[in-house]
Amino acid sequence: MMVSHIVAALGGLVVLLPVTLADLPSRVRPQSVLLSGELPAEITHVDHRRIVDARLSPYSAVGKFSGTMTCTAAVILDPRIIITAGHCITERDGTTRRSNLSFQLGYQTGTDLGRFEATVWAVGAKQNFRHESVQEASNDWAMLVLDRAPAGVHPFLLSHHSSAILQSPERQILLPAYSNDIASAEVLSVDPDCAVRELIWDALVHNCVAQPGSSGAPLLMRDGPEYIVIGIHTASMFASDDGHVAQFVGNQAIGSWTFQEAARALSRQLKAELVHDADSADY
């Protein structure tokens, strides 16, 4: 069987992911992975990002994350919980950074809604910049706890929708991110008109415009009066046959279902600590 390769660009780095056609889910069309010639129209995008006010809802629960590189993170379920990409806390040698991690909520041109120190609570899988496996790439997330709860923040809820619903054409998504190519990541920019296109290796493939700095940015979808997180952006995906130049496939996002249980467990733990603290103070 012909062997192909998927290349994922993580935070400006390039990782080679070997895969055969037999490894791909049956619902993924082979031609969407093994590209030749011109890009299909459905994944060719025009950059129509716009700068938004990071202090206004729903963007006020998004912030700039500083770890081993500049990334984006979002507050989920509890004011002290943030989610970002796992490679944003990964050193070049593959170790996980445990200190000097910070989160600036609602960052905008030197100002913010608060600067917080962050502690790693859970990672989906240890990341490897030299040879990324499919399992690692599909679990490229990190969950962190802030040193204190930001005032007035409204955490995002996580999606409860199936992957089939997320891929519906009418399901428009937003990607707010601190992208290095827009004002050197000093402002929050949003791609307001994009969608989920595929599901590969249990990861979402979307066509939102994403550049370095966008890693960890939440994919938001309207659910009634609010926006919910359906996943976090982690990489730009390319595909090629052996000996051919790689072609752009789409951008990869880690579905919220992969870190949902960890987020719920941490939320319960934080709430229990608050109850304990209140009891201790009152009695």
C-alpha positions, 0 to 999 in steps of 0.5 A, spaced: 500 500 500 502 507 498 505 510 504 503 517 505 505 523 510 502 528 514 506 534 516 503 538 522 506 545 523 506 546 531 508 553 533 512 554 527 515 547 528 514 542 523 513 535 525 512 529 520 507 524 522 507 517 518 500 514 516 498 509 511 491 509 508 489 504 512 490 508 518 485 513 516 478 513 519 473 510 513 469 517 514 475 521 511 476 521 504 483 519 501 483 525 496 482 530 502 489 527 505 493 525 499 493 532 495 496 533 488 495 539 484 491 545 486 487 545 493 480 543 493 476 550 494 473 547 500 479 548 504 482 554 500 481 560 504 481 568 504 484 571 510 478 575 513 480 576 520 479 582 524 481 585 530 476 585 536 476 588 543 479 583 548 475 586 553 468 584 551 464 578 551 465 572 549 473 574 548 474 576 555 475 569 557 481 568 552 488 571 553 495 570 551 499 565 554 506 565 555 510 558 556 515 555 551 512 560 546 507 565 545 500 562 545 493 563 546 489 560 552 481 560 554 478 559 561 473 553 561 468 551 566 471 555 572 475 561 572 481 558 575 482 553 569 485 554 562 486 550 556 491 551 551 496 546 546 500 541 550 506 543 545 506 550 548 509 548 555 514 543 551 521 544 551 525 543 545 528 536 548 521 534 549 520 535 557 514 539 560 516 546 563 513 547 570 515 554 572 515 561 568 508 560 565 503 566 565 496 568 562 494 575 561 486 575 560 483 580 555 490 582 553 490 588 548 496 592 546 500 592 553 494 592 557 490 586 560 484 584 565 489 581 569 496 577 569 496 570 572 501 565 574 499 558 571 501 551 574 500 545 569 495 540 572 494 535 566 497 534 559 493 530 554 500 526 551 507 528 552 509 532 545 515 530 541 518 536 536 522 531 533 518 525 531 510 526 533 506 520 533 499 520 531 497 519 539 501 525 541 498 529 535 491 527 537 492 529 544 496 536 544 493 539 550 494 542 556 490 544 562 493 549 567 490 552 574 491 559 575 494 562 582 487 566 583 480 567 580 480 572 575 474 577 577 468 578 572 470 572 567 465 568 564 468 561 563 466 557 556 462 551 557 465 545 553 461 542 547 456 536 548 455 536 540 457 530 536 462 530 531 457 529 525 453 535 528 460 540 528 461 538 521 454 540 519 455 546 513 451 551 517 455 550 524 459 556 523 465 557 528 470 563 530 477 562 532 480 568 536 487 568 537 493 572 539 497 571 532 504 573 531 502 576 524 497 581 526 500 586 530 506 582 533 500 578 537 499 585 541 491 584 539 486 579 539 484 577 532 478 573 530 476 569 524 469 569 524 467 565 518 470 558 518 467 551 519 469 544 521 471 540 515 473 533 517 475 528 523 482 525 522 485 521 528 479 523 532 482 531 531 478 536 528 480 539 521 478 546 520 479 552 515 480 558 520 486 562 518 491 560 523 498 562 524 504 561 529 501 564 536 494 561 535 496 554 538 491 553 544 486 558 541 479 556 542 474 554 536 468 557 539 461 555 536 454 559 538 450 554 542 443 558 544 445 565 547 452 563 549 459 561 545 461 554 547 468 551 546 468 545 541 476 544 541 483 548 541 487 549 535 494 546 535 497 545 528 497 546 520 496 540 517 500 538 510 500 531 506 504 528 501 506 522 497 513 520 498 517 524 494 512 530 493 511 537 495 507 537 501 500 540 500 496 544 505 490 539 508 487 544 513 488 546 520 488 541 526 484 542 533 483 537 539 476 536 540 473 538 547 471 531 548 478 529 549 479 534 555 472 534 558 473 529 563 479 532 566 476 539 566 470 536 570 474 533 575 479 539 576 472 543 576 469 539 582 476 539 585 476 547 585 469 547 588 471 542 593 477 546 596 472 553 596 467 549 600 472 547 605 475 554 605 469 557 607 467 552 612 474 553 615 473 561 615 466 560 618 467 555 623 
